[in-house]
Amino acid sequence: MSVQQADPLEDVLALVGTTSRLSVRLVAGGEWALSFEPPPAVKFNAVRRGHCLLTVEGVPEPFELAEGDCFLLTRSRAFTLASGPGVRPVPAGPIFAAADGDVARVGADEDVVLIGGRFDFGERAKELLLDVLPPVIHVPGHTAEAATVRWALEQIDAELRARPLASTLVTGHLALVMLIHLLRLHLAGAGAEAASGWMAGLADPVVAPALRAMHARPAHAWTVAELAGVAAVSRSTLAARFKHVVGQGPLEYLTAWRMELAADRLRHGDDTVAMIAREVGYGSESALSSAFKRVTGASPREFRRRDLRLRHGGREPASPRESRRRTGPAGDGRP
């Protein structure tokens, strides 16, 4: 059965609104160790020269980072970077606060150079993306598969050194390229075993075709039998495999994804609930409202009003008619 298929990873990254920000470079030498507070966002670092040791709160074994290696810290956990074991760490905050231009230094030598930054996501990132990843993703840089990551890091490094026009914009986009390749490598390697939910499903040869089909056509009235045909397995095989790998049945997953799409449109658009219902596969506004309230605990209209209040600091936003009355037809403040 030939069915159009989509990319769930791309869909989720687009839905959670991924952005990136680069931090100053870290240059270190001799014996050194820096302790970092739990970061407010997903942290990444890459070793451009030398090697060091990464220790993360709650993770039993440290990670030995060699030149070219990268890591993603997907949870808000304290961590330490050090020249080796047994070195007493000092807080990283004052070191970075005293950075000279774009470089923070610890020690007198330049044995180790790291570049890093953070990825910021929208409010649904934790449930949709971060919770299905392990706390730390370590990607060795020496492998052939990591060639694109190495290229992105080299370009980021060059931009940070030379600071040409629009370098901040360029490095931000390059960091997103690196993030996507890190996630690809994670899924393609042994790290896929540590994934859960839909991300684990992407690495499963039976589940992945059904996932991609649902993401390609979320409004289609899928049945388990039809999805099983896409995956070229029996209905019972798909249902059992999907439940085991993803943690919920295929139609449960479809409903949850439709609700995510509906919630995103309610937050960021002005379409009516009836229009959104048709877009995500419900024949009427009441059918979507019933499913939406069952999943989120609020009706679509209540959800939209609550989201608007949060964006306006808890105040009820003015209606378009009220706004026109306050500002005048030209929007210049005249009555």
C-alpha positions as CSV (number, residue, x, y, z in Angstrom):
1,M,0.0,0.0,0.0
2,S,1.6,3.3,-1.1
3,V,0.9,6.1,1.3
4,Q,2.4,9.6,1.6
5,Q,4.7,9.7,4.6
6,A,6.0,12.7,6.7
7,D,8.8,13.4,9.1
8,P,7.6,13.3,12.7
9,L,10.9,14.7,14.0
10,E,10.5,17.7,11.7
11,D,6.9,18.1,12.7
12,V,7.7,18.1,16.4
13,L,10.7,20.5,16.1
14,A,8.5,22.9,14.1
15,L,5.7,22.7,16.6
16,V,7.9,23.4,19.7
17,G,9.5,26.4,18.0
18,T,13.2,25.6,18.3
19,T,15.7,28.5,18.6
20,S,19.4,28.6,19.5
21,R,21.9,30.9,21.2
22,L,25.7,30.6,21.3
23,S,27.6,31.4,24.5
24,V,31.3,32.5,24.9
25,R,34.1,30.1,24.2
26,L,35.8,28.3,27.1
27,V,39.6,28.0,27.0
28,A,41.2,25.9,29.7
29,G,44.6,24.5,30.7
30,G,46.5,22.6,33.3
31,E,44.3,21.0,36.0
32,W,40.9,22.6,36.1
33,A,37.2,21.8,36.9
34,L,34.1,24.0,36.6
35,S,30.8,23.3,38.2
36,F,27.7,24.6,36.3
37,E,24.3,25.3,37.8
38,P,21.3,23.5,36.2
39,P,20.7,25.3,32.9
40,P,17.3,26.8,32.1
41,A,17.3,25.3,28.6
42,V,18.8,22.5,26.6
43,K,22.6,22.9,26.9
44,F,25.2,21.8,24.3
45,N,28.9,21.9,24.2
46,A,31.5,20.7,21.7
47,V,35.2,20.1,22.2
48,R,37.2,21.9,19.6
49,R,40.6,21.1,21.0
50,G,41.9,18.7,23.6
51,H,39.8,16.5,25.9
52,C,37.9,16.7,29.2
53,L,35.5,14.9,31.5
54,L,31.8,15.6,31.8
55,T,29.9,14.6,34.9
56,V,26.1,15.1,35.1
57,E,24.0,15.1,38.3
58,G,22.0,11.8,38.4
59,V,24.0,10.1,35.7
60,P,26.2,7.4,37.3
61,E,29.1,7.3,34.9
62,P,31.1,10.3,33.6
63,F,31.6,11.0,29.8
64,E,35.1,11.2,28.4
65,L,34.9,14.0,25.7
66,A,37.5,14.0,23.0
67,E,38.3,16.5,20.3
68,G,35.2,16.8,18.0
69,D,32.8,15.3,20.6
70,C,29.5,17.0,21.4
71,F,26.9,16.6,24.1
72,L,23.3,17.7,24.7
73,L,22.0,18.1,28.2
74,T,18.3,17.6,27.8
75,R,17.4,18.0,31.5
76,S,17.9,20.9,33.9
77,R,20.7,19.2,35.9
78,A,23.9,20.5,37.4
79,F,27.1,19.3,35.6
80,T,30.8,19.6,35.8
81,L,33.5,19.9,33.1
82,A,37.0,19.0,34.2
83,S,40.5,18.2,33.0
84,G,40.2,14.8,34.7
85,P,38.9,13.0,37.8
86,G,39.7,14.2,41.3
87,V,40.0,17.9,40.6
88,R,38.0,20.1,43.0
89,P,35.6,22.2,40.9
90,V,35.1,26.0,41.2
91,P,31.8,27.7,40.2
92,A,31.6,28.4,36.5
93,G,29.4,31.5,36.9
94,P,32.2,34.0,37.9
95,I,34.6,32.6,35.3
96,F,32.1,33.3,32.5
97,A,31.1,36.6,34.0
98,A,34.7,37.7,33.8
99,A,35.0,36.6,30.2
100,D,37.3,38.7,28.0
101,G,35.3,39.5,25.0
102,D,34.0,36.1,23.7
103,V,36.4,33.9,25.7
104,A,36.2,32.6,29.3
105,R,39.5,31.3,30.6
106,V,40.4,28.9,33.4
107,G,44.1,28.1,34.0
108,A,47.1,29.6,32.2
109,D,47.3,27.3,29.2
110,E,45.1,26.6,26.2
111,D,45.0,22.8,26.2
112,V,41.2,22.6,25.9
113,V,38.8,24.7,23.8
114,L,35.0,24.3,23.9
115,I,32.2,26.1,22.2
116,G,28.7,25.9,23.4
117,G,25.3,27.4,23.8
118,R,21.6,26.5,24.4
119,F,18.5,25.5,22.6
120,D,15.2,27.1,23.6
121,F,11.8,25.6,22.8
122,G,8.1,26.4,23.2
123,E,6.0,25.3,26.1
124,R,5.2,21.8,24.8
125,A,8.8,20.8,24.3
126,K,9.1,18.9,27.6
127,E,6.3,16.5,26.9
128,L,6.7,16.3,23.1
129,L,10.5,16.2,22.8
130,L,12.7,16.3,25.9
131,D,10.9,13.6,27.9
132,V,11.5,11.1,25.1
133,L,15.3,11.7,25.2
134,P,17.8,10.5,27.7
135,P,19.3,13.1,30.1
136,V,22.5,13.3,28.1
137,I,23.2,12.6,24.5
138,H,26.9,12.2,23.8
139,V,28.0,12.1,20.1
140,P,31.6,11.1,19.4
141,G,33.1,13.4,16.7
142,H,35.6,11.0,15.1
143,T,33.0,8.8,13.3
144,A,32.2,9.1,9.6
145,E,28.5,9.5,10.5
146,A,29.4,12.7,12.4
147,A,30.9,14.5,9.4
148,T,28.0,17.0,9.1
149,V,28.3,17.8,12.8
150,R,32.0,18.4,12.4
151,W,31.3,20.7,9.4
152,A,28.7,22.7,11.3
153,L,31.0,23.1,14.3
154,E,33.9,24.3,12.1
155,Q,31.6,26.9,10.5
156,I,30.3,28.0,13.9
157,D,33.9,28.3,15.1
158,A,34.9,30.3,12.1
159,E,31.9,32.7,12.6
160,L,32.7,33.1,16.3
161,R,36.3,33.9,15.6
162,A,35.9,36.3,12.7
163,R,32.5,37.9,13.6
164,P,31.5,38.8,10.0
165,L,28.2,40.6,9.3
166,A,25.1,38.7,10.6
167,S,27.3,36.1,12.3
168,T,24.8,35.7,15.2
169,L,22.1,34.8,12.7
170,V,24.4,32.4,10.9
171,T,25.6,30.6,14.0
172,G,22.1,30.2,15.2
173,H,21.0,28.4,12.1
174,L,24.2,26.3,12.1
175,A,23.5,25.3,15.6
176,L,20.0,24.1,14.6
177,V,21.6,22.1,11.8
178,M,23.9,20.5,14.4
179,L,21.0,19.7,16.7
180,I,19.1,17.9,14.0
181,H,22.1,15.9,13.0
182,L,22.8,15.0,16.7
183,L,19.3,13.7,17.0
184,R,19.6,11.8,13.8
185,L,22.8,10.2,15.0
186,H,21.3,9.4,18.3
187,L,18.4,7.6,16.7
188,A,20.6,5.8,14.2
189,G,22.9,4.5,16.9
190,A,22.7,2.7,20.2
191,G,21.1,5.7,21.7
192,A,17.8,4.8,20.0
193,E,17.4,2.2,22.7
194,A,17.4,4.9,25.4
195,A,14.6,6.9,23.5
196,S,10.9,6.4,24.4
197,G,7.6,7.4,23.0
198,W,7.3,8.5,19.4
199,M,11.0,8.9,19.0
200,A,11.6,5.2,19.8
201,G,8.9,4.5,17.2
202,L,10.9,6.3,14.6
203,A,13.7,3.7,15.1
204,D,11.3,0.7,14.9
205,P,10.9,-0.7,11.4
206,V,7.2,-1.7,12.0
207,V,6.1,1.4,13.9
208,A,7.9,4.0,11.9
209,P,5.8,3.7,8.6
210,A,2.6,4.0,10.6
211,L,3.9,7.1,12.5
212,R,5.0,8.8,9.3
213,A,1.6,8.1,7.6
214,M,-0.3,9.6,10.5
215,H,1.9,12.7,10.5
216,A,1.5,13.1,6.7
217,R,-2.3,13.0,6.9
218,P,-3.5,13.7,10.5
219,A,-7.0,14.6,9.3
220,H,-7.5,11.2,7.6
221,A,-9.9,8.8,9.3
222,W,-7.2,6.2,10.0
223,T,-8.1,2.7,11.2
224,V,-5.6,0.3,12.8
225,A,-6.2,-2.1,9.8
226,E,-5.2,0.6,7.4
227,L,-2.1,1.6,9.3
228,A,-1.2,-2.1,9.5
229,G,-1.4,-2.2,5.7
230,V,1.0,0.8,5.5
231,A,3.4,-1.1,7.8
232,A,2.9,-4.4,5.9
233,V,2.0,-6.3,9.1
234,S,-1.1,-7.7,10.6
235,R,-3.5,-5.5,12.6
236,S,-2.7,-7.4,15.8
237,T,1.0,-7.1,15.2
238,L,0.9,-3.4,14.6
239,A,-1.3,-2.7,17.6
240,A,0.9,-4.8,20.0
241,R,4.2,-3.4,18.6
242,F,3.0,0.2,18.6
243,K,1.8,-0.1,22.2
244,H,5.0,-1.7,23.4
245,V,7.3,0.8,21.7
246,V,5.4,4.1,21.9
247,G,3.5,3.4,25.1
248,Q,0.0,3.9,23.6
249,G,-2.0,2.5,20.8
250,P,-1.9,3.9,17.3
251,L,-5.3,5.6,17.4
252,E,-4.5,7.0,20.9
253,Y,-1.3,8.5,19.5
254,L,-3.3,9.9,16.5
255,T,-5.8,11.6,18.9
256,A,-3.0,13.0,21.0
257,W,-1.2,14.4,17.9
258,R,-4.4,15.9,16.6
259,M,-4.8,17.7,19.9
260,E,-1.3,19.1,19.8
261,L,-2.0,20.4,16.3
262,A,-5.3,21.9,17.4
263,A,-3.7,23.5,20.5
264,D,-1.0,25.0,18.3
265,R,-3.6,26.6,16.0
266,L,-5.5,27.9,18.9
267,R,-2.4,29.5,20.4
268,H,-1.0,31.0,17.2
269,G,-3.9,31.6,14.8
270,D,-7.3,33.1,14.7
271,D,-9.2,30.3,12.8
272,T,-12.5,29.4,14.2
273,V,-12.9,26.2,16.2
274,A,-14.9,24.7,13.4
275,M,-12.2,25.4,10.8
276,I,-9.6,23.8,13.1
277,A,-11.8,20.8,13.6
278,R,-11.8,20.1,9.9
279,E,-8.1,20.6,9.6
280,V,-7.3,18.0,12.3
281,G,-9.8,15.4,11.3
282,Y,-13.1,16.1,13.1
283,G,-16.4,16.4,11.3
284,S,-17.8,19.1,13.6
285,E,-16.8,21.7,16.2
286,S,-18.6,19.7,18.9
287,A,-16.7,16.5,18.0
288,L,-13.3,18.4,18.4
289,S,-14.5,20.1,21.5
290,S,-15.4,16.9,23.2
291,A,-12.1,15.2,22.3
292,F,-10.1,18.3,23.2
293,K,-11.7,18.7,26.6
294,R,-11.2,15.0,27.3
295,V,-7.5,15.2,26.6
296,T,-6.6,18.7,27.9
297,G,-9.3,19.3,30.5
298,A,-10.6,22.5,28.8
299,S,-12.7,23.2,25.8
300,P,-11.0,24.8,22.7
301,R,-12.6,28.2,23.5
302,E,-11.5,28.0,27.2
303,F,-8.0,27.0,26.1
304,R,-7.7,29.9,23.8
305,R,-9.0,32.4,26.3
306,R,-6.6,31.1,29.0
307,D,-3.7,31.2,26.7
308,L,-4.5,34.8,25.7
309,R,-4.7,35.8,29.4
310,L,-1.3,34.2,30.1
311,R,0.2,36.2,27.2
312,H,-1.3,39.4,28.5
313,G,0.0,39.0,32.1
314,G,-3.3,37.6,33.4
315,R,-5.4,40.3,32.0
316,E,-8.3,39.7,29.6
317,P,-7.1,41.0,26.2
318,A,-9.3,43.6,24.4
319,S,-11.4,42.4,21.6
320,P,-10.6,43.8,18.1
321,R,-13.7,46.0,18.3
322,E,-12.7,47.3,21.7
323,S,-9.1,47.9,20.5
324,R,-10.4,50.0,17.5
325,R,-12.6,52.0,19.8
326,R,-9.6,52.8,22.1
327,T,-7.2,53.7,19.3
328,G,-9.3,55.0,16.5
329,P,-9.5,53.7,13.0
330,A,-5.9,54.8,12.2
331,G,-4.5,53.2,15.4
332,D,-2.9,56.5,16.4
333,G,-4.6,57.0,19.7
334,R,-7.2,59.5,18.5
335,P,-10.8,58.8,19.5
